[in-house]
Amino acid sequence: MPGKTPLFLLLDQGGHASRATVIDANGRQQASAEARIATRHPAPDRVEHDPEALLNSIRRTCKAVARQLGKRCMHIQCAGLATQRSTIVCWDRQTGKPLSPVISWQDRRAAQQLARLSSRQKRVHTLSGLVLSPHYGASKIAWCLEHLKPVQRALARGRLASGPLASYLLGNLLAEKPFLADPVNASRTLLWDYRQREWSPELLALFQVPASILPRCVPNRFAYGHIILGKYLIPMKVVTGDQPAALFAAGKPDPASIYINLGTGAFLQRPWGNTPPRVAGLLSSVLWQTRKDTAYVLEGTVNGAGSALEWLRESAGISQKNFLAQIPGWLGKNGQAPLFLNGVSGLGSPFWISDFSSRFIGEGDIRQKAAAVAESMVFLCCLNLERMRSSKIEPHRMLVSGGIARWNVICQWLADLSGLPVYRPHKHEATTLGLGWLLGVRTCKPVRYRLFRPNKNQVIRQRYAAWSFEMLNAVKKMSGY
């Protein structure tokens, strides 16, 4: 009977909103709710969320889907949670109350403190798979230990908990109040040895973070506890990061494909199997871990995607209303528009310069500048793509997802510059679809895509060549890269 069809609860906590979705065993959506979250910028290099407001946003979405389902809540088999990686928070282990802001992955407040560790860059990469960057959790946790009195008092009393945002949410959302971390989110702290699959004593000592404040690491699929939905207790069985979850939207990831998620940031991922990849300037990241095996991806990071457009809007003093909706109409008409060297939220891979100064090369009106910012996302993706293609087998396609992937011109530019066909699913919520697959939902219908075939676009190629020249010169001046 339709009313007794097994259901699955999928929770996606992103940079702009928290979402709850309930699907059936065929992947059909049965209920959904979204709650926006506010982002604070108390200083140019700081990006925060209010921890209680963020937690309540998830609770509101859960209550909303429970109301939509009514008695059908009893048919929810299990739940999955995906969160922003590299985002951390400190809280009281006994009460669950936050002791720090939720410090976003975009935050760079501890960049200067990392300078003293520059000689350990190679060793940090060997242990963690990551580069020495303020975007990851270690320096943020160390900053909290040094600057926040509530954190220091909780540490002295043996009550301090700190770690990935996912761990804070689990401790407050689940009836058992567990103190656990999944490998994907733990690996984004710079404190986790991705080969030993545990917190690294050497990295903990390097960043002066006590092991006692960190949650226990368990596999991505695990009996985490039970989330309360109405009067029902739903088993939480999968916890992971939002970007890795997105790779499973169409099923098992394809090692000959490049996956790009275009949202607040842009993240390029290439499945790599059970052996950690090693490519200069790129990351070796955990994709999924069981009790016995770990799957990895080669990853590139563009920090300024949607956040770069928000930066432009704010710096130009433009109202938020309809700004993003107008941008697709401005793309492809750039002509003599300026070029944009995009270091919003710090310049990510393959250069890793946290204090890179964003700038326009040339003049233009707001429409031309917005087009140049959007264009720079594509250029940075292609710069990373060149590194990914120089290793392993040649990829045969790109799969794109995320809000900005809805813009046709962006997808066409990616195809034109890479020479690869770009596939965009008709359903854009890749994180939610991937979570469903990881929970065991196998849809009856294959994922439908729109195909963007490469064209001989001389204009965008010439602009990419000019942008690459300007970007490489700027990087050389700053870092001797």
N, C-alpha and C positions, 0 to 999 in steps of 0.2 A: 504494500500500500504506500502511496506517495507520502503520507504523513509519518511513516515509520522509516523513511529513507535515512541512512546515516548522514550526519552533518559534521562539519569541521569548522572550528573557529580560528581565524587567522588575524593576528595583531601585527600591524606595521607601524612602528614609531619612527617617523622621519623628521627632517630638519624643519619642516613647516607645519606638519600636522600629524595627528595620530589617527589611525584608521582601524576599524574592526569590520571584518567581512566574514560571513558564514556562507559556505558552499556545500553542495551535496556531493555524493560519491562520483558524479559525472562532471564535477567542476562548475555546475550552474550556481550562480549567486542566488541566495535565499534571503539575505539581509545584509545591510551595510550601513555604516555611520562614520562620519569624519568630524574631528574637532581640531580646529586650528590652534597652534601654539605660538606664543610671542617669543621673539628673539631680542635680546638686549645687547647693546654695544656700549658698555660703560667707558671704553677707551678704544682708540683706533685698532689695537691689536687684540681686543677682547670680544669674544662672542659667547653669550650665555643664554640659558633658559632657567626659568624658575622651576625648581625640582618638584614642588608640590603641585603647581599648576600643570606641569607636564604629566605627572602621575594621575591627576584628576581628569586630564583629557582622555586618557585611556579608559578610566572608569566610566566616564560619560558615554564613550562609544560602546562599551560593553553593555551598559544599561539600555542604550538605544536599540541595539540588536536584540536584546532580550525582550524588549517590549514588542518589537516587530515579529518575533517568532512565537511569543506566548508559550503555550504548553509544548511546542516543538523543541524547546531548549533541551528537553529530556533526551532528544535524539542526537545531541552533539557528542561525538565519540572522543575527541581530543582537541587540543589547541596547539598552535605554534606562535612563536614571537620572533620578529626580526627588528633590530634596532640600528641606529647610527653607530658605526664603529668609531673607535678612537675618542668617543665622547665619554667623559668620566664624571663621577660625583663622589663625595664623601658623606657618610651618614652614620647615625648611632646604631650600633649593632643590636642593642636591646629594644629600642623604641621604633626604629625605622625612620626617625626624623632626619631630614637632611641637615648637614653641617657646612655645606658649601653650595655654590650654584652648580647647576649642570653645565660643565665647561665643554663647549662644543668642539668637535673635531677641527673646526675652522680656526679655533683660538690659538694665538701665538704669543701669549704673555710671557712664556718662559724661554723665548728664543735666545736672549743674551746669556742666561745661565748655562745654556748648552754649549756655548763657545768654548768653555774650559774643557769640554770633553771631546773636542774635535780630533785629537790624536787617537781616540778610541773608535773612530768611525768604522774602520774595517772589522774590528772585533764585534762591535754592536751588530753589524750586518750579518756576520757569520752566525751569531747566536739567535738573532730575532728574525732575519730575513728582511728587515726594514732598514731605512737610513736613519741617521741621527737627526730627527726633526721635531720641532715643537708641536706639530699637529698630532702626534701620538701621545698616549696617556702618561708616560713615566714622568716627564718634566712637569706636567700639570698636577699630578699627585704630589710631587716634591714641592711644588709651589704652595699647595694647600697646607702641607706640613709645616712649611716655613712661615707663612703669612697669616693663617686663619686661627685665631684663638680658640674657637669652639672645636676645631680639629685637634689642636694640641691638647686641650683638656680631655677630650675623649680618648686620645692615645694614652695619656697618663693613667686613665681609669681602666684601660683595657677594653674599651667599648667601641673603638674606632673601626669602621668598615670603609673600604675605599676600593674602587675598581670600575669596570665598565658600567655604562648606564644600564645594560641588560640585567646586571646583578642587583642593582638598586631596585629595579622594577619587579624582579622576581621576589625579592625579600618583602616587598610591600603589597604585591598583588595576590600572591599565593597563600593559601590557608596555612601551610607549613612554615612560612617565612624562611625559606632556605637561604643559605649563604654560598652560592654557587656561581661559577662562570663557565660559559661554553668556550671551546678553543678558538673559534673565529674572533670573538670579541676580546678574549684574553690576549690573543696574539697581536692585537693592535695597541697594546699598552707599552711596547718596547721592554717589557719585563718578563716575557714568556719565551722560553726556548722552543722554537717550532720543530726541532728535531727530537728533543727529549720529551716534548709534549707536557711540559710542566714549567712552573715559575723558575726562573734562572737565579740561583744564588749569586752568581757573578754580576748579573744586571741589577739585581736588587741592591747589592753593595755599591755598585757604580752610581746609582741614582739615590742612594740612601733612603730606600723605602723598606720598612719592616715587613717581613713575610706574614706576620700575624694579622695585618689589616686586610689582606687579600683573600678573596673567596677561593674555595676549592674548585679545581678544574675537573670537569666531567665531559663526556662526549656530547656532540651536538644533539644527538637523539638519546634522551635519558628521561627517567621518571623524576622530573623536577619538582612536582607537587601538583596542587589543584587550584585552579582559578575559580573564583565564585562568580557565577552567572545566574542572576536571579536567586532561586533557591537551590540551584544545582552546583555540584562540584565537578569541574571539567579537568581531566588530566592534561597538564602541560608536558608535551612529549618532544618538542623540537624548539631549540633556541639557536639563533644564528645572527649574522649581520645582514643588513638590507641588500648590499651589493652582491655578496655571494648567493643569497637566496634567489636573486633575479636571474642568475645563470640557469636555474632549473625550471624556468617558466615554460619551456617547451619540452621538458624532460631531461634526460641525462645530457650534460654539456658535451658539445662536439669539440674535440681537440684541434680541428682544422678551421674553427671559427673564432673570430674576435668579437667579444661582447662589449658593447658600450652603453652605459647607462647615463643619460644626460638629465641631471636634475640640478640641485644646488651646486654640486660639483659634477665633473664628468669622470667616469671611472672606466678604464679599459681593462678587460680581463681576458686571459687566454688559458684555458684548461691545460694542465701539465702532467696529469697523472700522479703517481705516488712518489716521484722524485722531485725535490725542490729545485726550481729553475735558478740559474744565476746569469743575469744579464745586467751589464753596467747601467746604472741610472734607474733601473726598474726594481720592483718589489717582488719578493717571493712570499706569497700570501697563502694562508690556509683557506681552503674552499669548504671542506667538510671532513669531520673526523668521527670515526667509530671507535670502539674499544680496541680494535686491532690495527686499523689502517688510517692514513691521512692522505687526502687528496689536496693538491696544490694548484694555484694559478699564478701565472706571470701577470703582473698588474702595473698599470700606469695611472697617475693621478693628475687631473686638472682641477685645481682648487676653485678657480673662478669660472663657473658656468652660469647658472641662474643667479648666484650671489654676485657675479660681475655686473649683470644687468641691474640688479638691485642697487649696487654701488653707484652705477651711472645715474639711476633715477634719483637717488638721494643727493648726490653731489650736484646734480642739475636743478634740484629743488622742484621736481615734477611730482604731481599728485599720483598716488598709486593707482587710482582708478583707470582702467583700460590701457595702462602703459604697455604691459606685456602683450596684450591682445593686438596692439597696433604693429608690433615689431615684425611679424611675418610679412606684412605688406611693404615693409621698408627693405627687405632683404633682396639681393639680386639686382638692386638699382644703385649700387654704391658708386660706380663710375670712378670719379676722382676723390672718393671718400678717404679719410685718414686711415692709417693702420693703427692698431691698438696692441701695445705690448702689455700683456695681461698677467699681472702679478697679484690680482685681487685675492686676499686671504693667503698670500705667499705663493711664490712660483714653485709648483710641484715638480714631478718627474719630467724629464730626466736630469734637471738642473739642481733642484732642491735649494732654493734661496728664499728664506723666510721673509726677508725684508726687501724684496725686489720692489722697486718703485714703478707702479703702473703709469703708462703715459700714452698719449696720442702722438703719432708722427704725421703732421699735417693738420689742416683745419677742416671743420665741417659743422653742419647744424646738428641738432639732436637726433634727427633721423639717420644721418650718415654716421654719427658716432655710435648709435645703437647697433647699426648694421656692422660696424667695425668690431664692436665688442662681441657680437654673436659670431662673426667670422673668426675671431681669435680663438674661440673655443674649438672650432673645427681645425684650425691650424695647429693648436697644441695637441689635439688628438692625433693628427697625422704625424707630428713630430715623434710622439710616443709609438705610433704604429710602425714607423720605420725601424725602431729598435726591436719591436716584437717580430717583424718580418725577417730580421737578420739572423734569427735563431729558429732552430727546429725546421719543420716542414712549412712550405708556403701555405698561408691560409687561403681558403677558397671563397670566403664570404664574411660579411659583418652583420651582426644582429644588434639592432638599436632599440632602446626602451627609454622610458622617462618622459617627463612633461615636455622638454624642449625637443624631443624626437618627434613630436607632433608636427613640427614645422617642416614642411616638405623641402624647402630650399636647403636646410641644414643637412638632411639626409642625402640630397642630390650632390651637395658639395663634397660630403664624405666619399661618395661613390666616385665622383669625378677626380678627386685628388689621389685616392688610393688605387684606383683601377679595379676595385672589387665591387661586386654587387652588394647592395645594402638591403637588408630585409627588416621591415618594421611590422610588428604584430598589430592586428586590428585592436587588440586589447592591450592597453599601455601599462597596466599595473603589474609589471613583471615580478616585483617582490612578492605580492600576494599570490600570484599564480605559482611562483616557485615554492613558496611555503606550503601550498596545497600539495604539490608533487612530493615534497619531502615528508609530508605526513602520510603519504600513500595514496593520494587521490590520483587516479589515472583517467583522464577525460576520454570520452568516446570519440570526440571529434578532434582531428589534428588542428594545431594552431594555424590560423589564417594570417597571411602576411601581405603587405604591399611591397613590391619590388622596385628598387631604384637602380637602374643600370648605369654604368659609367658612360659619360659623354666626354667628348674632346672640348673641354671648357677652358679656352686659352686665358680668358680674363681672370678666373679664379687661380689658375696655375701661376700666372704672372704675379698676382698679388701675394700668393703664398711664397714665391721666391723672394720678393721684396721684403715681406714680413720676416722670413727666416734670416735674411741678411741682417736686418735691424735687430732682431731678437738675439742672435748669436753675438753680435758686437756689444750689445748692452750687457749680456751675461759675462763676456770676457772682461769688460771694464770693471764689473763688480767683483768677480771671483777668480779671475785668471783661469776660467774653465777650459 
